[in-house]
Amino acid sequence: MNLKELNIELTFEQQELFRKYYEFLIQENKKYNLTAITNEEEVYYKHFYDSLTLIKTNLIKEGVSLCDIGSGAGFPGMPLKIIYPNLKLTIVESQTKKTEFLKKLVNFLELDNVEIINKRAEEYAHTKYFDIVTARAVADLSILNELCLPLVKKGGYFIAMKGNYEEELKRTLNGITILGGKLIEVLSFELPKDMGKRNLIIIKKEKMVQGYPRAFSQIKKKPL
């Protein structure tokens, strides 16, 4: 995996962690149904490299607190943790099986300062606030904004990782404002080896707002 475009040069230890991550993912995949992508090169670029594109925002640094919502097999949070060992990582995953996998993965890779939470995002809200909250294509942006922005500290950022986003963003610009956010920019780029287009939607939390997130049934019925 060539990370020169991201200005990253992996240490031997980091290369080994990614190798172990891949092998563990494939080993456990049948049991936990984690990913349809199992080819080694595709996993490295569509999962690992894709996760690390968050570095393009210049917001991910050692020591920041990051909450990854709906992480599944650990993307993007775990690859970022391998690059930034002092990242304070919390992963919120509603599916119990995937939470079990993530806890085993953290132990297998011997990573410190990683918290795995088996809850829905709206249930976890107001428990803790973070410098950065991320979500990788887990729902429509109008839903993601209400699940994720309430977890962001004032002055922090929500970064949504999306494929197509234009229509979703148009529909939810007012919702972003209601939730105390402000759209900063959208970074668009292609993954290497023609493995797809990606977009990072960067939203800054400008003020804390009461009353959100609502119950998920309300969020889904009347998205902002």
N, C-alpha and C positions, 0 to 999 in steps of 0.2 A: 504494500500500500504506500504510494508516493504522496507525501503530505507537503511537498515543497510549495504548492499553491497556497497552503494555509500557513506557511512560514513555520512549520513544525519539523523538527528533526527528532525522531524517536530514539530514546536510549535503548540499550539492549534489554533492560528490565521491562520497559514499556512494550517493546516488541513481543516479549515473552508473555506479558499479561494479555495482549490481544490474541496471541496464539491460543493461550489457555481458555480465554473467553469463547473463542470460536469453537474449540473442541468441546467445551462444556455445553454450549448452546446446542450443538448438533446431538450430543449424547442425551440431553434431557428433552429435546424437542418433541419426540413422540409421546412422552409422558405428559407434557404440559401444553402441547399445541401452541408453540410460541411464535413460529414464523413459517411462511410458505417458502421463503428464500433460504436455501441450504447450500447452494454452490458457493465454494469458498471465496472466489473473487467477488461474487455478488454480495455476499455477506459483508466483506470488507469495505466495499464501496457504497452499497445501498443502505447499510446499517451503521458501520463504524465511521466511515468517512462522512457520510451524511450527518451523523450526530455532531461531528467535529466542525462542521461548517458554521456552527454558532460562534466559533472563534472569530469569524469575519465581522461580528458586531463590535468587537473590541470591548465588550462588557463582561466577558468571562475571565476572571482572574483568580489567582490563589487567594484563599481566605474569604471569598464572597459566599453568601448562603444562596443555594439554588434548590428550588423545588420543581421536580419533574412530575407532571400530571399524566396519568394513564400511560406509564412507561412501558408496560408489556414485558418485553425481554430485557429492558434496561436502557432503552434508547430515548433520548440522547444522554441521559444522566451518567450512565456508567462509563462510556468512552471518555466523556469529559473528565470524570474522576481519575481515570488512568493518566490523562495528560496533566491534570492539576491535582496532585495528591492532597493538597491542603484545602480543596474545595469542600465546603460544608453542604453535603448533599442529602436531600430528603426526597424519597420517591413515594408518591401516593398512587396506589394501584388498587382498584376495587375488586379485581378478581383474585380470590384466595389462592388458587393454584399458581398464578403468576407471582403472587407475593411469596409463596413458598420457594419458587425457583429463585427469585431475587435474593432472598436471605441466604440460600445455599450458595449462590454465585458470589456474594460478598465474602462469605467465609472461605470459599474456594480460592478467590483471588487475594485473600488476606488484606482487604481494604479497611481503613479506619474512617471514623466520622461519616458513616452512611447510615441513615435511618430509613427503614422500610415501613410504610404505613398501609395497612389493609383497610382502607375506607374510600368512600366516594369523596370527590373533591369538595362538594357542597357540605358534606358532613364534617370535613376536616377544617373548613374555613373558620377563621378567627382563633384557631388554636395557636398559630404562629404566623409570623410575617417574614417575607424573604426579599433579598436584594433582586433576585431574578426568579421568575417562574417561566417554565417552558412547557409546551405541549406539541406533540408531533402528529399532526393529521388525524387526531382522534375523533373530531366532531366538526360540525359547521362552526365557523368563526363566531357567529352570534351566540352560540352556546358556550364555546370556549372562553370568550371574553368574561362572561358572568361567573364561570367556574374558576377562572384563573386570576383575574384582576383583584378580587377581594383578598387574595393571599399575598399581594405585592405590597411592600413597604412604600410609604410616600417617598418619591424620588427614585424608586426602583423601576424595573422593567418587566413586562410580559412579552415573551418572544414566541410567536406562533410559527411553526414550521409547516409549510403548505406546498402542495403542487399548484393546481389552479386556485386562484384566490380572488380575482377581480370582482365577480358578482357578490361573493360573500362579504367582501370588505365594504362595497357600496351600501349593502343592506344594513350594515351594523355600525356605520360611522357615528350615528347619533347615540347608539348604545354605548360606545366607547366613552363618550363624554358623560353620559349618565353615570357610568361606573367610575368616574374620576380619572379617566385616562386621556391621553393625547397621542394620536398616531404620529410617530417620528419619521419613519421611512420604511420602505420595503426593499430588501436586498434580493436581487434575482440573479441566478447563475445556473450553469449546467454542471452536473456531476461528471467526473472523468469517465472516459470509455463509453460515452453516449448512454449513460445509465439514468438519464432523466433530468428534468428541469426542477429546480427547487426555489422556494421563496421564503424569506425570513421577514415576518411582519413584526416590527418593533414598536411597542406601545409603552409610553412612559406613564407611571402613576403620579398624577399631579396633586390629588387630594384624596383623603379617606372618606368613604361614603357609607352610611348606615343602611341596613335593610337588604343587603345583598351578600351572598347569593340567595335566591329564593329556593324553595323546594324544587327538585329536578322536574317534577310533573309540570310546575308552572313555567320553568325555564323553557321546556320543550314546547308547551302549548302557546306561550307568548314570548318568543325570544326578543331580546332588545335589539 
